[in-house]
Amino acid sequence: MKKIVTLFAAVSALALSACGPDNAGACTAYIEKVNATYEECDVESTIEDSFCDSYADLDADCTEYFDCLGNAYTCEDDGTVSVDTSGCDGCA
């Protein structure tokens, strides 16, 4: 019985970690959106893929934050990229 309880605890811990926030995926999607905006304006992006490394194992859910950041970049008619993150709450 003790082995079954131990196995159940291990499986439960794995399931919970798999259901945690996908900060790395959300950050990667953010970088892809930003890079697409810069490409649309024919401007070189300065955001490095390594930017997401510090968020991969963070316990806090940063997915909405990264979604907001990705939507904050706009290619303007004059070919410049504007950024308005005023509506993006931070991630802690």
N, C-alpha and C positions, 0 to 999 in steps of 0.2 A: 504494500500500500504506500509506503514511504517513497518508493521509486516512482509510482504513478503521480503522486503529489509533486515531487521534484520535477518530473517531466512536464506536468501541466504548468507549473510556474515558469519553466524555461520557455515553453511554447507561448505562454501569455505575454512574457516580456518581449519576445520577438515580434509578436503580433502588434503590440502597442508601439514598438519602435518603428514598425513598418507603416503604422497609421499616423505617425507624427507629421509635422509640417514639412512640406517639400521645399525648403528654402533654397536648396541648390538648384532645383528645377525652375523655381520662380525667378531666381537671380539670372539664370542662363537665358530665360525668356525675356527678361528685362534687357539684358545686353543685346540680344538679337533685335529687339524693337528699336533700341537706341541706334545700333549699327545700321539698321534699315533706314532710319530717319536721316542719319548722316549721309548714307549712300544716295538717298533721294536728293539731297542738297549738293551732292558731289563734293563733300567735305570729308576729310579723314577723321574717323572716330578716335578718341584718345582713351576709351575705356578698355582696360585689359581684362581678359578672361579670368585672371587670377584674383580679380576683385571679389568674386563669389566664394573663394576659399574660406574666408573667415565666417561666412554665414552657413556653411554646410552642416555643421554640427550644433548650431544654436538651438536651444530648446524653445525659444519664442517663435511664434508663427509670424513670419515676415512675408508671407505670400501676397497679402493684399497691398502691403507697402511696395513691393517690387512691381506689382501690377500698376499701381498708381504712378510710380516713377517712370515706367515704360511709356505710359500715356502722357507724361509731362513734356515730352520732347516733340517739337513741331518744326517741320521744314517750312520756312516762310517764303513768300513769293520772291523775295530778293536773293534767295539762295543761302540765307543764314539759318542756323538752327537756334531756336529759342527754347528755353526751359523754364517751366513754371511748376515748381514742386510745392507751392503754398498749400495745396489741399492734401498733401501726403503726410500722414502721421508717421512718425518714426517707428522703428522696430527695436524693441528692447527685450 
